[in-house]
């Protein structure tokens, strides 16, 4: 699917995976609408072709407004990439007590429900666009994690949320097939994003040493490169693609 001359919506678009993807889409000629929280947008790099839109992915009205802005930009909305998410760590039982239910619910609400919220609202807008070859109208890419398959100690909430994103991929693709909308999911391994900014160099090196090859952390621009490849490949649909250097996570 051609990116140039179309609109794209990227959640978590002010930094990390979303920021890299927004930048890559803009470089390909898309009119990009990067959704994020105000606190993140304030620190975002200003790039030609990217319009930052304040929105909480769990808020229906805010997402509806953001999608309407993208769909009303004068070019068809064809691409959505869901990158917004959080990853706190907590064990079911620890020295501090049992896992806080509110924290668990928050992770599910942002990572899973937020992804579903954007997917449903955006797909409604994409379905109204003029069809292309093979009656194609667009593509939605969601972000899971290898933690969906190899969840570590302390990742029960995060793994649950990302497992849900994996689980919705095929039925969402089937639901939206009649509208010409493809649905795909990327499951990254350990990516060098702002979420890792606070860890020490030694800890970062230890994370990298566990990756079979390349023996390093992934880069956000590699996620963006994969997203562009999935957008371009019209026969990829309903699939989860791991981007992890063949890493299989140990228990801890």
C-alpha positions as CSV (number, residue, x, y, z in Angstrom):
1,X,0.0,0.0,0.0
2,X,1.3,3.4,-0.9
3,X,2.1,5.7,2.0
4,X,2.8,9.0,0.1
5,X,-0.2,11.3,0.0
6,X,-2.1,9.5,2.8
7,X,-2.8,10.2,6.5
8,X,-1.4,8.1,9.2
9,X,-2.2,7.9,12.9
10,X,0.5,6.8,15.4
11,X,-0.3,6.4,19.1
12,X,2.6,7.0,21.6
13,X,3.9,9.0,18.7
14,X,6.0,11.5,20.7
15,X,8.9,9.2,21.5
16,X,10.2,5.7,21.5
17,X,8.7,3.2,19.0
18,X,5.9,5.6,18.1
19,X,8.2,8.5,17.6
20,X,10.5,6.6,15.3
21,X,7.5,5.3,13.3
22,X,5.9,8.7,13.0
23,X,9.2,10.1,11.7
24,X,9.6,7.2,9.2
25,X,6.0,7.6,7.9
26,X,6.5,11.4,7.5
27,X,9.7,10.7,5.5
28,X,7.7,8.6,3.1
29,X,5.3,11.4,2.4
30,X,2.5,10.6,4.9
31,X,0.7,13.3,6.8
32,X,1.2,11.9,10.3
33,X,-0.9,12.5,13.4
34,X,1.0,11.5,16.5
35,X,-1.2,10.9,19.5
36,X,0.3,11.1,23.0
37,X,-0.2,12.7,26.4
38,X,0.6,16.4,26.9
39,X,3.6,15.7,29.0
40,X,5.2,13.6,26.2
41,X,4.3,16.0,23.5
42,X,6.0,18.9,25.3
43,X,9.3,17.1,24.9
44,X,8.8,15.8,21.4
45,X,10.9,16.8,18.4
46,X,9.2,19.0,15.9
47,X,9.3,17.4,12.5
48,X,7.8,18.4,9.2
49,X,4.8,16.3,8.3
50,X,4.0,15.4,11.9
51,X,1.2,17.0,13.9
52,X,1.0,16.1,17.6
53,X,-2.4,15.5,19.0
54,X,-3.1,15.3,22.7
55,X,-5.1,12.2,23.4
56,X,-5.4,9.4,26.0
57,X,-5.9,6.1,24.1
58,X,-8.4,4.9,26.8
59,X,-10.7,7.9,26.3
60,X,-13.3,7.3,23.6
61,X,-14.1,10.9,23.0
62,X,-10.5,12.0,22.8
63,X,-9.6,9.2,20.3
64,X,-12.7,10.0,18.3
65,X,-11.6,13.6,18.0
66,X,-8.1,12.6,17.0
67,X,-9.3,10.2,14.4
68,X,-11.7,12.8,13.0
69,X,-8.7,15.2,12.7
70,X,-6.7,12.7,10.8
71,X,-9.6,11.6,8.6
72,X,-10.5,15.2,7.8
73,X,-7.0,16.2,6.8
74,X,-7.7,16.3,3.1
75,X,-6.0,13.0,2.4
76,X,-7.3,9.5,3.1
77,X,-6.5,7.9,6.5
78,X,-4.9,4.6,5.5
79,X,-2.5,3.7,8.3
80,X,-2.7,3.3,12.1
81,X,0.1,2.2,14.3
82,X,-0.6,1.5,18.0
83,X,2.5,2.1,20.1
84,X,1.2,3.6,23.3
85,X,1.8,1.5,26.4
86,X,3.3,1.1,29.8
87,X,5.3,-1.6,31.5
88,X,5.4,-1.6,35.3
89,X,6.8,-4.6,37.1
90,X,5.2,-6.4,40.1
91,X,5.0,-10.0,41.3
92,X,1.8,-11.7,42.2
93,X,3.2,-12.2,45.7
94,X,6.2,-10.3,47.0
95,X,7.7,-9.0,50.2
96,X,5.4,-6.0,49.8
97,X,2.3,-8.2,49.6
98,X,0.1,-9.3,46.8
99,X,-0.1,-7.6,43.3
100,X,-2.2,-4.4,43.4
101,X,-5.3,-5.0,41.4
102,X,-5.6,-1.3,40.4
103,X,-2.1,-1.5,38.9
104,X,-3.0,-4.7,37.0
105,X,-6.2,-3.1,35.7
106,X,-4.3,0.1,34.6
107,X,-1.9,-1.9,32.5
108,X,-4.7,-3.8,30.8
109,X,-6.7,-0.6,30.3
110,X,-3.8,1.2,28.6
111,X,-2.1,-1.6,26.7
112,X,-5.0,-3.7,25.7
113,X,-8.2,-1.7,26.0
114,X,-6.5,1.4,24.6
115,X,-5.3,-0.6,21.6
116,X,-8.8,-1.9,21.0
117,X,-10.3,1.5,21.4
118,X,-8.0,3.1,18.7
119,X,-8.4,0.1,16.4
120,X,-12.3,0.2,16.5
121,X,-12.6,4.0,16.1
122,X,-9.9,4.2,13.4
123,X,-11.2,1.3,11.4
124,X,-14.6,2.9,11.2
125,X,-13.0,6.0,9.6
126,X,-10.7,3.9,7.3
127,X,-13.8,1.9,6.1
128,X,-15.3,5.1,4.7
129,X,-12.3,5.7,2.4
130,X,-12.3,5.0,-1.3
131,X,-11.1,1.4,-2.0
132,X,-7.8,0.8,-3.8
133,X,-6.7,-2.3,-5.7
134,X,-8.2,-5.5,-4.4
135,X,-10.7,-3.3,-2.5
136,X,-8.0,-2.5,0.1
137,X,-8.5,0.5,2.3
138,X,-5.8,0.5,4.9
139,X,-3.8,-1.3,7.6
140,X,-3.7,-1.2,11.4
141,X,-0.5,-2.4,13.2
142,X,-0.6,-3.1,16.9
143,X,2.3,-3.5,19.3
144,X,2.6,-6.6,21.5
145,X,5.9,-7.9,23.0
146,X,7.7,-11.2,23.2
147,X,6.6,-11.0,26.8
148,X,3.2,-12.2,25.4
149,X,4.9,-15.5,24.9
150,X,7.9,-15.5,27.3
151,X,6.7,-13.4,30.3
152,X,9.3,-13.0,33.0
153,X,8.9,-12.8,36.8
154,X,7.1,-9.6,37.6
155,X,5.5,-9.3,34.2
156,X,2.1,-10.8,34.9
157,X,0.2,-7.6,34.1
158,X,2.4,-6.6,31.1
159,X,2.3,-10.2,29.6
160,X,-1.4,-10.4,30.1
161,X,-2.0,-7.1,28.2
162,X,0.3,-8.0,25.4
163,X,-1.0,-11.5,25.2
164,X,-4.4,-9.9,24.6
165,X,-3.1,-7.8,21.8
166,X,-1.7,-11.0,20.2
167,X,-5.0,-12.7,20.7
168,X,-7.0,-10.0,19.0
169,X,-4.9,-10.0,15.9
170,X,-6.5,-12.8,13.8
171,X,-10.1,-12.2,14.8
172,X,-9.7,-8.4,14.2
173,X,-8.2,-9.2,10.7
174,X,-11.2,-11.4,10.0
175,X,-13.7,-8.9,11.3
176,X,-12.3,-6.1,9.1
177,X,-11.6,-8.2,6.0
178,X,-14.8,-7.2,4.4
179,X,-13.8,-3.5,4.8
180,X,-10.4,-4.0,3.1
181,X,-8.5,-3.3,6.3
182,X,-5.5,-5.5,7.3
183,X,-4.5,-6.0,10.9
184,X,-1.0,-7.0,12.0
185,X,1.0,-7.1,15.2
186,X,4.6,-6.6,15.9
187,X,6.1,-8.3,19.0
188,X,9.4,-6.6,19.8
189,X,12.1,-8.0,22.0
190,X,14.2,-5.6,24.1
191,X,14.3,-2.2,22.4
192,X,16.5,0.7,23.4
193,X,13.6,3.1,24.1
194,X,13.2,5.9,26.8
195,X,11.7,3.1,29.1
196,X,15.3,1.9,29.4
197,X,16.9,5.3,29.9
198,X,17.2,4.9,33.6
199,X,19.1,1.6,33.7
200,X,22.8,1.4,34.1
201,X,25.3,0.6,31.2
202,X,26.1,-2.7,32.9
203,X,22.5,-3.7,33.1
204,X,22.0,-2.7,29.5
205,X,25.0,-4.8,28.5
206,X,23.6,-7.8,30.4
207,X,20.3,-7.5,28.5
208,X,22.1,-7.3,25.2
209,X,24.2,-10.3,26.0
210,X,21.2,-12.6,26.1
211,X,20.2,-11.9,22.5
212,X,21.5,-14.6,20.2
213,X,22.1,-12.4,17.2
214,X,22.6,-9.5,16.7
215,X,24.0,-9.4,20.2
216,X,22.6,-5.9,21.1
217,X,19.4,-4.2,21.9
218,X,17.0,-3.4,19.1
219,X,16.6,0.2,17.9
220,X,13.3,2.1,17.6
221,X,14.1,2.8,13.9
222,X,14.2,-1.0,13.3
223,X,10.7,-1.2,14.6
224,X,9.7,1.6,12.2
225,X,11.4,-0.1,9.3
226,X,9.4,-3.3,10.0
227,X,6.2,-1.3,10.3
228,X,6.8,0.2,6.9
229,X,7.5,-3.2,5.4
230,X,4.2,-4.6,6.8
231,X,2.3,-1.6,5.4
232,X,3.9,-2.1,2.0
233,X,3.2,-5.9,1.8
234,X,-0.5,-6.2,0.9
235,X,-0.7,-9.9,1.4
236,X,0.4,-9.9,5.0
237,X,-2.6,-10.0,7.3
238,X,-3.7,-11.4,10.6
239,X,-0.1,-12.2,11.6
240,X,2.1,-11.5,14.6
241,X,5.8,-10.8,13.7
242,X,8.5,-11.2,16.4
243,X,11.4,-8.7,16.2
244,X,13.7,-10.0,18.8
245,X,17.0,-11.3,17.4
246,X,15.7,-14.9,18.2
247,X,15.6,-14.0,21.9
248,X,13.5,-16.3,24.2
249,X,13.2,-14.7,27.6
250,X,14.4,-16.5,30.7
251,X,12.3,-16.5,33.8
252,X,14.2,-13.5,35.1
